[in-house]
Amino acid sequence: MRYTKYKTRAKIVLTGDDDLYSNNSGSTYKTTGSSYTNGKTIRFNLNGAFNDVKLSHNCRCIMEACYMPAVTGIANYILVRLGTSTNDKALDTKTFIRGNPVLAVFKGTDQTILNCSEFFYNLNVPSNFLQNGYIDIQIESPVVTANIDFFTSSPLNKFFISLIVIDEDDEETQDETLAAKVDFKNYGRLAMPIRTPLT
């Protein structure tokens, strides 16, 4: 019996100039406790590319890279949320468990995060994550002294995020190119039997 680790692997690159809400003032909001407009939802259309993809409950979304451009009114840290529910235990004190999970944190604008390990900047996502037809990203800067201007000169056009969706549900396979055959009599580089045969 052989198993392959990944059933599905998809790479998705989202660029800010493709934001469906680029001119929608209703996509901005105030975070909990803020007197100023300090958050914006960016929506990216997947154009039906993943409608046929079936994911398991073990699927994870990993941020490979992200660039946060300069935006007037942001001078402090920035939260980047993935607009989906998660089975992970995710909590932050702005939304507790009611908001979307934080995927990454920037210390300021004009910054880039490059993720060199799938163990960081990743979240469990629901099985219909790609079938929604769009992906929402929320950008928030909780500490501001005035409304953030997300629209003048289209500052978020330079926003960039690269995501990798990996379905980690083990699946039995007979394809030896996906999963090598295991010799249960002699396992490992020392060719030691994994069990002692009965006499």
Backbone bond lengths (Angstrom), bond angles and torsions (degrees), N, CA, C in turn:
res aa  C-N    CA-C-N  psi(-1)  N-CA   C-N-CA  omega(-1)  CA-C   N-CA-C  phi
1 M - - - 1.461 - - 1.524 108.47 -
2 R 1.332 118.89 129.63 1.455 122.19 -179.33 1.526 109.47 -126.70
3 Y 1.319 115.26 150.98 1.460 119.99 -178.33 1.523 109.93 -129.65
4 T 1.304 115.63 145.48 1.456 120.70 172.68 1.521 108.28 -107.60
5 K 1.329 116.46 139.51 1.462 119.51 -174.04 1.520 112.26 -71.50
6 Y 1.337 117.49 -45.34 1.461 120.51 -174.57 1.528 110.75 -109.04
7 K 1.304 116.11 121.81 1.470 119.91 173.37 1.523 109.72 -83.81
8 T 1.330 115.59 -39.41 1.461 121.12 -175.96 1.519 109.47 -135.42
9 R 1.317 115.56 138.25 1.465 120.98 175.41 1.522 106.60 -141.27
10 A 1.317 116.56 123.42 1.468 121.20 -179.35 1.518 109.80 -133.11
11 K 1.308 116.74 137.89 1.460 122.15 176.28 1.517 108.22 -109.79
12 I 1.328 116.07 129.88 1.464 121.46 -175.87 1.522 108.69 -127.61
13 V 1.316 117.35 124.59 1.466 122.56 178.09 1.523 108.48 -111.21
14 L 1.337 116.30 122.69 1.459 122.31 -177.77 1.520 109.01 -116.41
15 T 1.329 116.97 125.97 1.461 121.30 -179.71 1.521 110.14 -117.40
16 G 1.321 115.50 138.94 1.460 122.31 -170.69 1.512 115.88 -57.13
17 D 1.335 117.60 -28.96 1.470 118.63 -178.87 1.526 112.33 -73.34
18 D 1.340 117.52 -3.09 1.463 121.55 175.52 1.532 112.21 -102.08
19 D 1.320 116.53 12.60 1.463 121.85 179.90 1.534 110.33 -63.45
20 L 1.329 116.65 120.60 1.468 120.71 177.81 1.525 111.94 -67.09
21 Y 1.332 116.77 -20.53 1.471 121.76 -179.41 1.533 112.36 -103.44
22 S 1.321 117.76 22.98 1.473 120.56 -174.08 1.519 113.13 -60.68
23 N 1.344 117.65 -27.47 1.472 120.81 179.40 1.520 112.15 -117.74
24 N 1.319 116.77 18.30 1.459 121.52 -175.46 1.527 110.04 -102.34
25 S 1.331 116.46 106.01 1.472 120.41 -178.73 1.524 111.14 -65.59
26 G 1.333 117.22 -21.94 1.455 120.85 177.88 1.515 113.45 -70.82
27 S 1.321 117.86 -8.98 1.461 120.89 179.17 1.528 112.46 -84.92
28 T 1.343 116.73 -4.37 1.466 119.90 176.58 1.523 109.61 -97.51
29 Y 1.311 116.78 158.15 1.467 120.95 -176.79 1.531 110.50 -159.79
30 K 1.321 114.54 169.82 1.467 122.24 173.79 1.521 108.31 -102.22
31 T 1.324 116.69 132.82 1.462 119.33 175.09 1.527 109.34 -75.93
32 T 1.307 116.65 164.18 1.463 122.09 -177.75 1.520 110.87 -54.93
33 G 1.329 115.62 126.01 1.457 120.89 177.43 1.514 115.39 85.62
34 S 1.328 117.85 -2.60 1.467 120.24 -178.64 1.526 111.19 -92.67
35 S 1.331 116.36 142.86 1.465 121.81 174.73 1.519 111.60 -90.16
36 Y 1.322 116.14 -6.91 1.462 120.97 -173.88 1.532 111.06 -123.37
37 T 1.345 113.72 155.38 1.463 119.37 173.94 1.524 107.93 -71.53
38 N 1.331 116.18 113.94 1.465 119.84 -172.99 1.531 113.53 -137.02
39 G 1.333 116.43 17.22 1.459 120.05 178.33 1.516 111.27 -141.13
40 K 1.327 116.12 152.40 1.466 120.93 177.48 1.524 109.62 -146.30
41 T 1.332 114.67 139.08 1.464 121.31 173.25 1.527 109.13 -95.72
42 I 1.326 115.93 130.80 1.454 122.60 174.34 1.528 106.59 -110.27
43 R 1.312 117.29 128.67 1.468 120.87 -179.50 1.527 109.99 -115.09
44 F 1.323 115.14 131.73 1.464 121.28 -179.96 1.521 109.82 -117.30
45 N 1.324 116.37 126.59 1.457 122.93 178.92 1.529 109.91 -79.62
46 L 1.329 116.81 128.03 1.469 121.15 178.04 1.524 112.00 -87.55
47 N 1.324 116.70 -4.55 1.469 122.40 174.06 1.531 112.78 55.44
48 G 1.325 116.15 32.74 1.457 120.71 176.07 1.511 115.71 72.46
49 A 1.334 117.65 8.75 1.466 120.98 -173.79 1.526 113.39 -64.56
50 F 1.330 117.42 -25.24 1.465 120.12 -174.81 1.525 112.60 -120.01
51 N 1.308 117.49 20.26 1.468 120.37 -177.89 1.527 112.82 -60.79
52 D 1.319 117.04 -27.95 1.465 120.43 -177.13 1.528 113.07 -93.86
53 V 1.329 117.58 0.47 1.465 120.75 -177.38 1.520 109.92 -82.97
54 K 1.330 115.80 126.41 1.464 120.86 178.15 1.514 108.16 -108.03
55 L 1.315 116.10 124.78 1.463 121.83 -178.83 1.521 110.03 -110.18
56 S 1.317 116.02 159.57 1.459 121.17 177.05 1.529 109.70 -98.62
57 H 1.312 116.58 177.12 1.460 120.52 178.12 1.529 111.57 -73.33
58 N 1.341 117.83 -6.58 1.465 121.43 178.25 1.530 112.61 -95.39
59 C 1.317 117.71 4.95 1.466 120.75 -175.89 1.534 111.18 -65.05
60 R 1.341 114.86 142.46 1.459 119.99 179.04 1.523 109.92 -128.33
61 C 1.329 115.03 147.77 1.461 122.36 176.38 1.521 107.11 -112.89
62 I 1.321 116.11 120.76 1.459 122.51 -175.98 1.525 109.41 -112.21
63 M 1.336 116.83 129.43 1.452 120.14 174.69 1.520 108.50 -81.54
64 E 1.328 116.44 118.25 1.461 121.25 179.96 1.530 110.81 -84.80
65 A 1.326 116.53 -41.93 1.462 121.25 -179.67 1.524 108.63 -158.92
66 C 1.327 115.73 153.80 1.468 119.82 178.09 1.520 108.96 -154.03
67 Y 1.335 116.24 138.33 1.459 121.80 175.72 1.516 108.66 -121.55
68 M 1.342 116.24 127.87 1.467 122.54 177.42 1.525 108.68 -108.99
69 P 1.336 118.19 108.63 1.470 120.94 -177.38 1.531 112.03 -74.84
70 A 1.314 115.55 172.09 1.458 121.37 177.47 1.527 109.72 -70.97
71 V 1.334 116.05 133.00 1.462 122.46 178.57 1.525 107.96 -133.36
72 T 1.336 117.33 129.60 1.462 121.64 -178.78 1.522 110.47 -60.04
73 G 1.325 115.06 127.61 1.465 120.49 177.65 1.511 113.80 102.32
74 I 1.331 117.57 -10.33 1.464 120.28 176.84 1.522 108.75 -101.73
75 A 1.314 115.48 119.58 1.464 120.30 179.67 1.524 111.79 -131.00
76 N 1.325 116.49 -0.02 1.458 120.98 -178.09 1.526 109.97 -126.63
77 Y 1.317 115.36 -167.18 1.455 119.98 -175.53 1.533 112.18 -62.47
78 I 1.319 115.40 156.33 1.465 122.28 -176.23 1.524 108.79 -129.94
79 L 1.319 115.68 132.26 1.456 121.70 174.90 1.522 109.10 -97.60
80 V 1.321 116.35 134.87 1.457 121.55 173.38 1.525 106.60 -112.90
81 R 1.334 115.97 114.83 1.463 121.20 -178.63 1.523 110.22 -104.66
82 L 1.313 115.46 144.70 1.458 121.11 173.06 1.517 107.40 -92.54
83 G 1.331 116.90 123.04 1.460 121.30 -173.33 1.510 113.43 -76.73
84 T 1.316 116.48 70.10 1.459 121.18 178.57 1.514 109.32 -158.27
85 S 1.309 116.05 163.36 1.454 119.82 172.49 1.526 108.45 -79.05
86 T 1.314 116.75 164.88 1.459 121.35 177.48 1.514 109.81 -144.80
87 N 1.324 115.47 148.77 1.453 120.20 174.72 1.521 111.85 -84.49
88 D 1.335 116.51 -7.59 1.459 120.28 175.92 1.521 109.33 -68.84
89 K 1.322 116.72 155.57 1.460 121.34 173.16 1.520 106.87 -82.28
90 A 1.327 116.35 94.76 1.463 121.76 -176.70 1.520 109.71 -116.87
91 L 1.324 116.72 126.10 1.461 121.14 -179.86 1.512 109.51 -144.10
92 D 1.318 116.61 135.34 1.456 120.62 166.72 1.523 106.79 -133.88
93 T 1.312 117.60 155.04 1.465 120.67 -170.68 1.527 113.74 -77.28
94 K 1.322 117.93 -3.03 1.465 120.11 174.00 1.522 111.05 -81.24
95 T 1.316 116.26 -40.01 1.467 120.03 -177.35 1.522 112.52 -121.77
96 F 1.339 116.88 -8.57 1.456 122.46 -171.41 1.525 108.50 53.51
97 I 1.314 120.46 -123.80 1.469 119.53 -177.06 1.525 111.96 -102.39
98 R 1.334 117.64 9.95 1.456 120.41 -176.65 1.524 113.10 -89.31
99 G 1.322 117.59 -23.15 1.461 119.81 -175.70 1.512 113.28 -94.69
100 N 1.315 115.45 177.30 1.463 120.81 176.20 1.529 109.75 -72.79
101 P 1.326 117.63 149.45 1.467 120.42 -174.97 1.529 112.83 -70.45
102 V 1.338 115.35 144.83 1.458 121.84 176.57 1.528 108.41 -76.36
103 L 1.334 115.72 125.54 1.457 121.10 179.40 1.525 111.28 -93.51
104 A 1.351 116.62 -37.70 1.458 120.93 -178.22 1.526 109.88 -154.50
105 V 1.323 115.55 160.53 1.464 122.21 177.97 1.527 108.29 -130.22
106 F 1.337 116.06 128.12 1.461 122.00 174.65 1.520 109.42 -103.23
107 K 1.314 117.44 146.36 1.466 120.26 178.37 1.524 111.60 -82.04
108 G 1.319 117.87 -12.19 1.462 122.72 178.26 1.516 109.18 -179.92
109 T 1.335 116.36 -173.12 1.465 120.05 179.89 1.519 111.06 -86.27
110 D 1.325 115.65 173.80 1.462 123.74 -176.80 1.529 110.03 54.32
111 Q 1.330 115.17 47.05 1.465 122.33 -177.83 1.527 109.44 -127.90
112 T 1.324 115.46 151.76 1.458 122.03 177.38 1.522 109.88 -125.83
113 I 1.323 115.80 138.34 1.465 121.37 171.74 1.521 107.54 -114.89
114 L 1.339 115.64 127.27 1.459 121.76 174.72 1.518 106.99 -114.84
115 N 1.304 116.74 123.16 1.455 122.05 -177.13 1.522 109.45 -96.15
116 C 1.323 116.42 119.76 1.461 120.38 -177.25 1.526 112.84 -101.13
117 S 1.313 116.99 5.77 1.463 119.50 -179.31 1.514 109.57 -147.59
118 E 1.326 116.63 139.70 1.457 119.92 178.96 1.518 112.03 -72.12
119 F 1.332 117.45 -6.04 1.454 120.14 -179.50 1.526 112.59 -82.82
120 F 1.333 118.01 -11.23 1.454 121.84 -179.49 1.526 110.39 -115.81
121 Y 1.325 115.64 155.52 1.462 121.84 178.43 1.521 111.35 53.41
122 N 1.321 117.10 48.55 1.453 118.82 178.19 1.518 110.68 -140.41
123 L 1.332 114.94 152.05 1.456 122.14 -176.22 1.522 110.62 -137.94
124 N 1.310 115.20 148.11 1.457 120.84 169.98 1.531 107.69 -71.89
125 V 1.326 117.54 133.85 1.465 120.97 -179.60 1.526 109.84 -123.71
126 P 1.330 117.85 155.10 1.464 120.49 -177.80 1.526 112.00 -69.51
127 S 1.330 115.61 162.36 1.457 120.82 -175.89 1.528 113.33 -66.32
128 N 1.340 118.42 -18.39 1.473 121.26 178.55 1.524 112.52 -98.87
129 F 1.324 117.48 14.43 1.463 122.63 -174.55 1.528 112.65 -53.35
130 L 1.323 117.89 -44.57 1.464 121.60 -177.84 1.519 112.74 -87.41
131 Q 1.317 117.04 -16.36 1.464 120.49 -177.40 1.526 112.52 -85.08
132 N 1.334 117.77 -6.75 1.465 120.21 177.59 1.526 111.93 -66.55
133 G 1.324 116.65 -21.99 1.463 120.52 -179.95 1.514 114.12 89.29
134 Y 1.324 117.13 -3.92 1.464 120.98 179.20 1.528 109.01 -156.30
135 I 1.328 115.36 162.92 1.464 121.84 172.56 1.514 107.83 -126.58
136 D 1.325 116.53 130.28 1.461 122.18 176.34 1.527 110.03 -101.56
137 I 1.321 115.40 134.59 1.462 122.88 172.11 1.526 106.60 -120.23
138 Q 1.321 117.30 134.26 1.460 121.53 177.04 1.523 109.34 -111.67
139 I 1.323 115.32 132.47 1.461 121.93 177.98 1.519 108.04 -113.82
140 E 1.322 116.94 125.04 1.464 121.79 -177.66 1.527 110.50 -134.93
141 S 1.322 115.85 139.70 1.466 121.15 171.25 1.527 106.82 -124.80
142 P 1.331 117.37 95.71 1.470 120.91 -170.85 1.525 115.17 -62.95
143 V 1.337 118.78 -26.82 1.468 121.09 -176.24 1.525 109.71 -106.70
144 V 1.330 117.13 96.03 1.461 122.10 179.22 1.529 109.42 -134.99
145 T 1.327 116.27 160.95 1.468 121.79 179.08 1.525 112.05 -114.57
146 A 1.332 116.64 2.51 1.469 121.76 178.03 1.517 107.79 -160.29
147 N 1.340 116.14 167.18 1.463 119.70 176.47 1.531 110.37 -60.77
148 I 1.318 116.85 138.72 1.459 120.77 176.61 1.528 108.63 -81.84
149 D 1.321 116.11 133.49 1.461 121.22 178.65 1.531 108.62 -92.97
150 F 1.314 116.28 98.57 1.463 121.53 -179.29 1.529 112.80 -88.28
151 F 1.353 117.79 -2.86 1.461 119.65 -169.32 1.528 115.12 -114.64
152 T 1.340 119.25 -40.80 1.458 120.83 -176.66 1.529 110.54 -59.95
153 S 1.303 115.99 126.54 1.472 124.13 -178.23 1.524 113.00 63.08
154 S 1.327 116.69 15.04 1.473 122.31 175.61 1.535 113.07 47.74
155 P 1.338 117.71 59.65 1.476 119.94 -174.68 1.529 113.86 -63.40
156 L 1.332 117.86 -28.15 1.463 119.79 -177.85 1.523 113.22 -81.15
157 N 1.336 117.34 0.11 1.468 119.98 175.97 1.528 111.47 -59.03
158 K 1.340 116.11 -27.58 1.463 120.39 -177.80 1.530 112.44 -89.73
159 F 1.328 116.99 -3.02 1.464 119.98 178.04 1.524 109.41 -61.72
160 F 1.314 115.83 143.78 1.465 121.03 -177.31 1.519 108.89 -147.21
161 I 1.325 116.39 136.63 1.456 120.36 173.29 1.519 108.89 -146.70
162 S 1.320 115.69 135.88 1.455 122.52 177.99 1.526 107.88 -115.64
163 L 1.329 116.29 125.68 1.460 122.03 -177.51 1.523 110.04 -119.03
164 I 1.324 115.52 145.94 1.465 121.30 172.12 1.517 107.18 -120.06
165 V 1.312 116.37 125.10 1.463 121.91 178.06 1.520 107.16 -103.95
166 I 1.334 115.59 121.08 1.458 121.60 -177.66 1.520 108.96 -124.14
167 D 1.316 115.44 125.68 1.456 120.39 174.92 1.521 107.51 -94.17
168 E 1.326 115.96 112.59 1.456 120.85 -173.81 1.522 113.22 -93.33
169 D 1.311 117.09 15.56 1.457 119.65 -179.07 1.519 109.71 -73.72
170 D 1.331 116.71 118.27 1.460 120.24 179.02 1.524 110.21 -63.79
171 E 1.308 115.50 138.40 1.460 120.92 -179.02 1.520 109.41 -135.27
172 E 1.321 116.33 132.80 1.460 120.07 178.78 1.517 109.73 -67.91
173 T 1.336 115.51 139.32 1.463 120.25 -179.97 1.521 109.98 -144.50
174 Q 1.322 116.45 153.19 1.457 122.23 172.99 1.532 110.63 -105.80
175 D 1.323 116.75 1.63 1.463 122.09 -178.09 1.527 109.04 -83.30
176 E 1.347 116.71 109.33 1.462 120.70 -176.45 1.520 112.60 -72.53
177 T 1.325 118.61 -13.28 1.466 119.80 175.19 1.526 110.80 -76.43
178 L 1.326 117.20 -22.48 1.466 121.27 177.73 1.521 111.91 -91.08
179 A 1.307 116.55 -36.45 1.461 120.86 -178.30 1.520 108.93 -145.09
180 A 1.327 115.42 121.65 1.458 120.18 -177.37 1.523 110.92 -66.62
181 K 1.327 114.63 150.44 1.458 120.23 178.37 1.522 109.65 -71.65
182 V 1.312 116.77 137.36 1.462 121.97 179.32 1.516 109.06 -102.25
183 D 1.326 115.40 125.48 1.454 120.56 175.80 1.520 107.71 -90.77
184 F 1.316 115.90 104.32 1.459 119.51 -174.65 1.534 112.54 -73.99
185 K 1.344 117.80 -12.14 1.460 119.05 177.28 1.523 110.69 -78.94
186 N 1.318 115.86 -43.26 1.461 120.64 -178.83 1.524 108.61 -129.94
187 Y 1.305 116.48 98.93 1.455 122.17 -171.94 1.520 110.19 -111.36
188 G 1.312 117.72 130.13 1.458 121.35 177.07 1.514 111.75 100.25
189 R 1.337 115.79 168.69 1.463 120.54 -173.72 1.526 113.17 -69.89
190 L 1.336 118.18 -18.98 1.451 120.77 179.08 1.525 112.55 -90.18
191 A 1.341 116.38 -0.44 1.458 122.22 179.97 1.520 111.64 55.52
192 M 1.314 115.79 38.97 1.458 120.87 178.09 1.519 108.98 -86.43
193 P 1.331 118.10 135.01 1.465 119.27 176.51 1.525 110.90 -63.66
194 I 1.319 116.41 141.19 1.470 118.67 -177.85 1.520 111.78 -82.77
195 R 1.304 116.60 -10.02 1.459 119.51 172.80 1.522 108.94 -152.62
196 T 1.284 114.90 154.84 1.446 120.28 178.91 1.519 109.32 -87.04
197 P 1.334 118.26 123.10 1.459 119.24 -178.93 1.520 111.79 -64.53
198 L 1.308 116.02 149.16 1.464 120.46 176.32 1.508 109.69 -70.05
199 T 1.318 117.26 142.69 1.477 120.61 179.68 1.527 110.26 -97.58
